[in-house]
Structures are given as C-alpha cells and as structure tokens.
C-alpha cells in the first residue's frame, strides 16, 4: 500500500490526467512535477530500489531435454511467426537439438538467428500448402498471430483471419502433409468465458480448434501452451520505453497489474509441450508454474523513469479497447480444493496436473461439441468474406464465442455451474461494476435454472443458500430482476424437499 503522501500524489496525477488531453499541453509540466514527487515519496518508502521485473528474469521452466531431443534431432522443423521475439529465441533453442532442417515461415524475414526464412502468410491456404510441401516438416511450432490487443481492435478482419482461420489453415496443413507433432502458443486471456475484445475472442476460437484437433487424434499429435506477457517482448515495457523517449508515459491507470514470464520460460514451455505430447489427456495445455506476483504498471514506469535520469511525467489514459478493467470472480475456483493459477479457469482447475520437474502446470480445456464449434466458425467465415464484412465481423466473432461457451457450459454438471455463478455473483464478493458481467451471469443462470427442476438431482441447504445469494445480487442488476425472482421461486421447493 502506498503511503498517504504517495496516495495523494497519485490522486493528483489522476486529476491532472482527466484535465489533460493525450497530446502535449500546459498540464504536462504539472504532471512531470507530480511524477518527480511521487518517485521521491516511493523511494522514501523503500520502493523503486530495483525493477519490479527483476525477479522474473530468474524464473525458469526446467527443460525435458532428453525427451525433446528424441523428437527434434534429425527432424525437419518448421516455426510459424519465427521472426518475432519469441520465435527468434525458439529457433536458437531448437538449433541446439540438431534438427535436420529448421524453417521460419513468416511474412517478414528474420534479422538474426538460425534457420531458413520462407515467406508465407498463414491466411493463404494455397501458399501455406506449397510451403509445407517444400519443407516437409515433421514438427511444427505455431506462433504466428496478431498478438497485440490494441492492434486487434484496429484491424479486426486481419486479426480474425490470422488468429482464427490462419490457425485452421495450419491445422489442415499439418494433417495434409503428415506432420507428426504440432505445438501452438495460446494466451492466458483464453481463461475468460466471454469477452468483448477481438484479440481474446480470436485466440479463444483458435485454441478451441487446436484442442478439438488434439482430441480428434490422427497422424498429427497437437499440443499447446498458454503464455502470459513475455518480459522481453512485453507491450507494457515497450510503451513505457516509448513514453520515456517522448517525455510522457501513458498508463491505463494507477492500479493496473499484469503477470509476466521470461523468454526462457516461454521457449522451454514450447519445447516441453513437444517433449511431453501424448503423455497427458488430449486437449490439454501447459503453462509455467512460477509467474510471481503481478507487476504494478505504475511502479514499473516510475522505476524506468528514475533509471533513465530524464524529466518524464506519467499520465493515466484509461482502459483502451482490447483490455479488461476487471475479471469475473467465477473465472477462478475458490473452493480451496484446487491450486490457484492465473491462466487456468474454474472449468479447467479440477483436472490440473504438474510435470515431473514441478515447473509446469497443465490442465484440460473444457471441450465444445464439434457441431457447435463448426457452425460458429462457418458463420464467422461467411461474415468475414461476405459483403459489408467490415461492419459486422467483430459482432459475429463475439457471438461465436458466446455460442461456443454456452455449449461448453451445457456439458458441465449443474453443481459446478452453481459454484461458478456463486463465486462470481455472491453479494459479499461481487464488485460494484457487476453489470459488466451481466452477459456471463445471464448465460450461467439460463443454463442452470432448467437443471434445478430435473429429477434425481440432490440440492442441499448450502446449495439453496448459494441460490438465494445469487438472487440477491441479480435483484440489484438491471435486466436480471426476472431471473432473480425465478431463482427465489425455485429455492422454495428445494427447501421443502
């Protein structure tokens, strides 16, 4: 917690930020003065002595070297998106295992690192097919994507075409060309049930396709990892560095935090997912166990400003499109029966596993019925390539995710759905901004209510209390009053029973 002095200075910066436009103006001098004072105040509190990300550099995921070598040495390996930060480091790591060939398939050339560059856009099935036919890969690592949430909101069609249907093209190419193992780098943002962001929604549909392919089986074994922000490739760090060069750092707000992992963890996860592919349940993913405490973006910015020695201010810009302000509490398992992990949701948590080194945690993605997923993808594809697509792609994307999530929920036991809804809607826990989560609460309630009347289900006093808690919360949220009454009504026969 900041001292009263620091808290007052943060409030001052927030007030100045509201008065100041994003462009340079007369308020900049006041913001710089307040920022200098805040740095002094935090130093007096014993903070800012080292980078908030320093400890993250020391974390690791232990490499399953022998198992990885058996699947890489002498093999033809292809990496999509291998020109980026993670892809470049991955190519370096892969080269040490002695592959027969190493191909980087990307739309831009790599400036450094091992392997041969092949120019190809994963959105083009014909070009992709030709590249796979020439490279004849036995192992594929799929990293190519539109990865920045803010950018995805600006290039909706490109993001959907790349992340959703580009991934579908990779799956098809792997199957068509006899790839033995394929590893996908997903995002921790996929833990969300619903979203109103293009990046998260597009990656969620990509992940569902990859996991469906893994469960389907065949000649290709599909494996997956979930990443959080990669320290050396982080958008937050980049934006802070750019702001320092300009003389003003823009942040979303004073209380924004994010999890981070380093490049070593990221690349070791990818190689380990290959090494362990087939040893866990199909449709599972791996993540790093040690992600440390979330980093506060304000503290990180102040440290970097102080280290730069420049007179730089901080401005709070608010939450832009593509980013979440808060999370639905029902995303996580609060029962105490499962270990908490920020990239694993409450549907996945009960089946969590660890690798033999204890540095990776795995979980199984809750499956969606194949027919529902296929219909959602077909409708999205039709919208993407139809007339007037630019105005309707995002809406169709979000609707597709909603349909897929509803189908997943319908496969979950009513008792589990009740817990998830209660964790997210109990009066003692629900946040002031609960209206934001009305869509997911509505979906859960609409699936749960019919199940309450099913014969043979046992609902005890604890369940009735949870339903009453949920009804109390619903009564205070516009649009949920009718469902509150229905929940109250069904508790009466449950109580009598």
C-alpha positions, -999 to 999 in steps of 0.1 A, spaced: 0 0 0 13 35 -8 19 60 20 -6 88 24 18 111 6 22 88 -23 -16 82 -24 -22 120 -26 3 124 -54 -13 95 -74 -47 112 -70 -31 145 -82 -18 127 -113 -52 112 -119 -69 146 -116 -44 162 -139 -48 134 -164 -85 139 -166 -80 176 -173 -51 170 -198 -56 156 -233 -34 128 -246 -15 153 -267 11 176 -251 -3 206 -233 3 230 -204 -7 203 -179 25 183 -188 47 204 -166 24 198 -136 23 160 -144 61 159 -145 63 177 -112 39 153 -96 57 124 -111 91 136 -97 75 140 -62 59 105 -64 93 90 -73 109 107 -42 80 96 -20 82 60 -31 119 59 -26 115 72 9 91 42 14 119 19 4 104 12 -30 118 15 -66 152 1 -54 151 -25 -82 130 -32 -112 97 -48 -103 105 -73 -131 140 -82 -118 129 -114 -101 111 -125 -132 144 -128 -150 155 -155 -126 125 -178 -131 127 -209 -153 109 -239 -167 131 -269 -165 137 -284 -199 128 -320 -206 160 -323 -226 162 -360 -234 126 -363 -244 128 -332 -265 160 -344 -282 143 -376 -293 116 -356 -311 139 -330 -326 173 -345 -335 175 -352 -372 139 -340 -378 126 -313 -402 112 -285 -380 91 -255 -390 82 -225 -369 54 -201 -380 59 -165 -368 96 -173 -362 108 -138 -369 94 -123 -337 110 -121 -303 98 -155 -290 102 -171 -324 139 -159 -327 148 -173 -293 129 -205 -300 149 -210 -332 181 -206 -312 169 -232 -287 158 -257 -314 190 -254 -333 208 -269 -303 189 -301 -306 203 -308 -341 173 -308 -364 179 -319 -400 163 -286 -412 149 -255 -395 124 -233 -414 110 -200 -403 77 -194 -420 68 -157 -416 56 -128 -437 87 -108 -427 123 -121 -427 142 -128 -395 171 -104 -388 191 -129 -367 191 -165 -355 191 -199 -370 171 -214 -398 160 -206 -433 133 -180 -439 103 -189 -461 79 -160 -468 43 -171 -464 11 -157 -450 -9 -183 -429 -41 -167 -441 -34 -181 -477 -41 -218 -478 -25 -223 -512 7 -205 -502 8 -224 -470 3 -257 -487 32 -250 -511 55 -241 -482 46 -272 -463 51 -294 -494 86 -279 -499 97 -280 -463 81 -314 -455 81 -306 -417 78 -333 -391 75 -309 -362 56 -276 -363 56 -248 -338 27 -223 -345 34 -188 -331 21 -166 -360 -7 -143 -349 -19 -107 -344 -7 -106 -308 -14 -70 -296 -49 -65 -281 -50 -28 -290 -39 -35 -326 -65 -63 -330 -93 -38 -323 -80 -16 -352 -75 -45 -377 -105 -67 -368 -107 -86 -401 -70 -92 -403 -69 -104 -367 -98 -128 -372 -84 -141 -405 -50 -146 -390 -57 -159 -355 -88 -179 -362 -87 -191 -398 -49 -189 -402 -47 -214 -373 -73 -235 -391 -51 -235 -421 -21 -246 -400 -41 -275 -386 -52 -285 -421 -16 -282 -435 -2 -304 -406 -28 -331 -414 -24 -329 -451 14 -331 -450 19 -358 -424 33 -336 -396 40 -358 -365 38 -332 -338 24 -296 -338 26 -272 -308 5 -240 -305 13 -209 -284 -20 -197 -270 -27 -169 -245 -37 -168 -209 -65 -145 -219 -83 -176 -231 -92 -184 -195 -121 -159 -199 -155 -175 -206 -168 -145 -225 -151 -114 -239 -159 -82 -258 -123 -80 -272 -112 -91 -306 -78 -104 -296 -91 -126 -268 -121 -138 -288 -100 -147 -319 -74 -165 -298 -101 -184 -279 -116 -197 -311 -81 -206 -323 -75 -225 -291 -108 -244 -293 -99 -255 -328 -64 -267 -318 -78 -286 -288 -106 -301 -310 -79 -314 -333 -59 -328 -304 -90 -347 -292 -98 -359 -327 -65 -377 -330 -49 -389 -362 -14 -389 -375 -6 -354 -360 -4 -350 -323 -14 -315 -313 -1 -299 -281 -5 -264 -267 9 -239 -242 -6 -208 -226 16 -178 -223 12 -146 -203 31 -114 -210 67 -122 -221 90 -99 -202 115 -93 -231 86 -89 -256 61 -71 -234 38 -44 -248 37 -26 -215 75 -23 -213 77 -12 -249 51 15 -243 68 28 -212 102 30 -231 85 49 -259 69 72 -234 102 80 -218 116 89 -251 87 113 -257 88 127 -222 54 115 -211 44 79 -202 8 69 -207 -6 42 -185 -41 27 -182 -44 37 -146 -26 35 -112 -39 1 -101 -32 -20 -132 -12 -52 -127 0 -79 -151 16 -113 -149 49 -119 -167 71 -147 -177 105 -145 -194 117 -158 -227 134 -188 -212 101 -199 -197 82 -193 -229 106 -212 -252 111 -240 -227 73 -244 -224 70 -248 -262 98 -274 -264 85 -292 -234 50 -293 -248 65 -312 -278 86 -334 -255 55 -344 -234 29 -345 -262 8 -376 -258 16 -382 -221 -14 -361 -209 -50 -361 -218 -58 -349 -254 -69 -313 -253 -46 -302 -225 -22 -273 -223 9 -264 -203 18 -232 -185 47 -220 -163 40 -226 -126 60 -196 -113 46 -164 -126 53 -145 -94 33 -116 -81 16 -94 -107 36 -63 -116 21 -29 -110 25 -9 -142 28 25 -123 56 12 -102 74 -2 -132 70 31 -151 83 51 -122 114 28 -118 122 31 -155 117 69 -154 140 72 -124 166 49 -141 165 70 -173 175 102 -154 151 121 -176 123 145 -165 93 125 -176 58 126 -164 31 99 -161 -5 103 -174 -34 80 -168 -52 74 -201 -80 50 -190 -86 14 -202 -84 12 -240 -103 -12 -263 -89 -47 -261 -81 -47 -224 -101 -58 -194 -107 -35 -164 -115 -63 -141 -123 -100 -141 -154 -121 -133 -147 -138 -100 -163 -170 -112 -134 -174 -137 -114 -190 -108 -120 -219 -84 -125 -205 -49 -133 -239 -33 -99 -244 -18 -97 -278 -35 -75 -266 -64 -44 -246 -65 -48 -211 -80 -32 -203 -113 -39 -171 -132 -41 -188 -166 -64 -217 -155 -102 -211 -151 -127 -228 -128 -137 -253 -155 -101 -264 -160 -88 -262 -124 -101 -296 -111 -80 -315 -136 -47 -297 -131 -15 -317 -134 22 -310 -129 52 -321 -149 79 -342 -132 101 -310 -126 73 -291 -108 79 -261 -130 50 -266 -154 13 -269 -147 -12 -285 -171 -49 -285 -175 -75 -298 -199 -96 -273 -219 -133 -280 -215 -145 -293 -248 -171 -278 -271 -194 -301 -291 -179 -304 -326 -211 -294 -344 -215 -262 -324 -178 -252 -330 -181 -259 -367 -213 -239 -371 -198 -209 -352 -167 -210 -374 -187 -213 -406 -209 -183 -397 -178 -163 -388 -161 -172 -421 -192 -162 -441 -193 -129 -424 -156 -123 -428 -157 -129 -465 -192 -115 -472 -204 -81 -483 -202 -54 -457 -179 -76 -436 -161 -47 -421 -191 -36 -401 -201 -69 -387 -170 -91 -382 -164 -82 -345 -201 -87 -335 -201 -121 -353 -168 -131 -336 -181 -122 -301 -214 -140 -308 -195 -171 -320 -175 -172 -287 -208 -168 -268 -224 -197 -286 -193 -219 -281 -191 -210 -244 -228 -217 -238 -223 -252 -254 -193 -258 -231 -214 -248 -201 -242 -272 -210 -217 -301 -208 -208 -291 -172 -226 -305 -141 -253 -282 -126 -234 -283 -92 -203 -270 -108 -222 -243 -127 -238 -232 -94 -204 -228 -78 -191 -208 -107 -221 -185 -107 -220 -181 -69 -183 -173 -69 -190 -146 -94 -222 -133 -80 -223 -138 -42 -233 -104 -26 -202 -104 -4 -178 -108 -33 -195 -92 -63 -178 -59 -74 -195 -26 -78 -192 -30 -116 -211 -63 -117 -232 -50 -145 -202 -56 -168 -205 -93 -162 -243 -95 -168 -238 -115 -200 -219 -143 -184 -241 -143 -153 -272 -144 -175 -258 -173 -196 -250 -193 -164 -284 -187 -149 -303 -196 -180 -285 -229 -183 -287 -236 -146 -324 -228 -140 -338 -257 -160 -314 -281 -143 -328 -271 -109 -361 -288 -118 -345 -320 -131 -355 -351 -111 -328 -371 -93 -305 -341 -85 -298 -335 -48 -296 -299 -37 -287 -294 -1 -291 -264 23 -257 -250 11 -269 -250 -25 -301 -233 -15 -281 -206 3 -260 -200 -28 -291 -196 -50 -305 -171 -26 -272 -152 -26 -272 -151 -64 -309 -140 -64 -300 -111 -41 -272 -99 -64 -294 -103 -95 -321 -82 -80 -298 -52 -80 -286 -56 -116 -307 -40 -143 -321 -67 -166 -317 -96 -141 -347 -89 -119 -368 -116 -136 -341 -142 -131 -338 -132 -95 -375 -139 -90 -371 -173 -107 -342 -182 -86 -360 -172 -54 -390 -193 -66 -371 -225 -72 -354 -223 -38 -388 -228 -21 -394 -264 -34 -357 -272 -28 -361 -261 8 -392 -281 12 -375 -312 -2 
